[in-house]
Structures are given as C-alpha cells and as structure tokens.
C-alpha cells in the first residue's frame, strides 16, 4: 500500500492538516488536533506514518480545489539552507576554486515561504527574483553530534522547496546573503510531506525545475557533494536538531542568474519543481502590491 502524503492547508479561513488522496484531503485535524495541534507535533511524536496509514482507507472531506496549500511544517524552529551542493554549481561560479571542504549555509525565516499553488512575490525593491529547485529533509528525531552512520534515522519526511532568491540583494554586504534570501513570500515549500521510510527513497532522486514548461534545472541526488548523511551530522555539530527542523539541501545548475542575459522571474511565470517519489511544487509569480 502506498502511504499517503500529509499536508497543511487552510479551508474557510482555518488552518488544518490532513492526508492527500487521489480524491482529495482526508482531514486529520478533527480527530487528532487535541493531541497533535499541527503536523509539527505529529512529527515530534513519530506518528506521521501511522496517521497516514490510518487515513488511507477513509473518504476525503475536501476536494483539492477547495483548499489553500500552506508550507507543510508550521513554525519550524530552524530552516537551514545549503548552498553550492551539486558539482556543476561550483563550476558555475567560475572562480577557479576547487570544491569546498565544508558546505555553505544560511538561515531563512518561515515568512519568506508560501505554499504550493500560491504565487511567489517579486518585491518592489528588485526585479531580480530567481528560482532554485531543491529537495528538503524534515527532521523527526532530535539530536546533537549525530554520527553519519545514524543520520538518516533522524529524517521524518521529504518535501520540496523553490528557494527563491533576490539576486542583487545577495550582494549588499561582504559576508552574508541573508537579505536576498528572506524577502517575504519569495520562496515556497511543499506541497506535502512524504514520510521517509528507507534510504532508497533519497539515494538517487531526479530533481528538475521547469519555468513556463521549459526545463531549466536537472540533476540527481547521487551527485551531491555533501550527502544527506553528512549534512545532518555536520549541522548537528553546532546546533541541536529538533523535530520539524527543515534542511534545504541545495540546487542544481541552471538558475536564471546564470543565463546570459539573466532570465529572472516576472509576473505570470509558472515554476514547477519536481522530484521522483515526492511530487511537484508549483507556483506563479506576482508583483508586490
């Protein structure tokens, strides 16, 4: 039996969570919200798989066109993003440097992300909004100083990210990219959580990004410079990982800034980030009001 995916969504102005089936959403909030107010508490309790399996035989309550998709994990403690993690991305910088010894990383705020099928917002401050398709690890088991051999035991689920970046604002300072990575509603997460069961799920995932139907990014997780095991172990050396933490694992070559001339996002564009075994995260683009 295929385990259903789990999503956070709003309907009639109320935030809820449920299991995504072919015919719609099986609402789980009504039955479980007292014990698990959000999917973050479901993750912390180690109940993602059991709730998903329980929902598999039930009748959907909401059609998919009735809901507004939200980022699957509400109010995560940490959103840690990895830069330059596919080998061709290192070559894109054209600085003659060898592959880095350690991963580059930065933090993002929850407010900088929207859910599936919600438009990204191109800010008033810049027209250089860019896309970056990425696979996301959601932490399920807390840990510090996690050994690589045990790292995958700490994953609860997988999802997708369009790690939207405002390129000129990445260069406003000498040592950071925080500004250009945290504009409100400039990126997306979702559509749902796919419970993590076994390493085969993540060993060699094909990840693609299409813009208006045109393939822009295409790579596989088997080529990562810093593996999922390594990232979890490395991050846990300096930070305690807790349930619901999000690790955005890096984007392939082919972002808009790397074209000549650059091909930044504009209102009306549609970006689709897709990964085998996870699904497709789709967003349009609008200008900031």
Phi, psi and omega in degrees: 000132176286128181284128180298155174274154182242139187225154168255137185206167172240145177214129183054038176080004182245133178277131183219175173222157183191183180258136182265116176246175181302322185270359180143209185251127168272113182289125178256344182300318184301323183273329192240356187298332179297318179274325184227090185301328180219175177295338177297320178287327175298316178299313183298327180277356182069032187251010182303311185292316184294321177292321179296316179295321180296326182283342188300329182263007183261164181271131178302145179264324183238137170287154183297331179279000176270344189253162168249120181289139176239161173308135192296325181255110181283139174050054176295146178295320183223138168239106185252124184249137181258133177255152172051067183242358172250140189303323180291336177293322178297320179293331181300332183288341174052039180255004177074005183273148176292169176304140183293152179285325181234156181286144169280145179203160180204168182252149172235158179265150177304326183293345180279359182241145169246177178265183177301142176065015172252134184294142165290152182251117173282120189286158176300330189287345186198150172258011186258046174284129185234161181256153172208105179281134184211154173266141186243134170261133175251123184283136180246329183241130182292158178182154174223144182053050182283130177288147178303324182297336181252001191298319185292341176294345183267359179272131175263323188198169176239148171208190184237158179222139160255100190274067186304136185230141175260100199299314183293334179280351173287345187247021181283349182216170187281324192242006183215164176238013189304315185301311184287350181257001188228021172297140179307133172057031181267349178226180181216156176226142176139203359287336192211178172259131171258113181305136179275126182245314187209160186297332180302335179298330189242356188294324185208061180278133170277128180242126179229155170229127174247141172240118183053038177085353181267128178292122180245324182230142184199112179202181185228146182293341177294345182261002182304139175288322178242111186293165176300320178301313182296316183301314180297316180296314183296312181298321183289351175291324181251345182222139173287120176278137182231159180305134181095348174300146185241129175244114179266117205265005177116154184244146176289173173297158174113010175295160186300328182295340186271357175276161178234105000285165179302151181239079182281161181286148178222160180306136182098342177294154176233124180249133178235115175259124186228145177216139179302132177079356180245306179138205181229128175257118186240136177214144168271192179221136173227160173279149176300136182294000000 
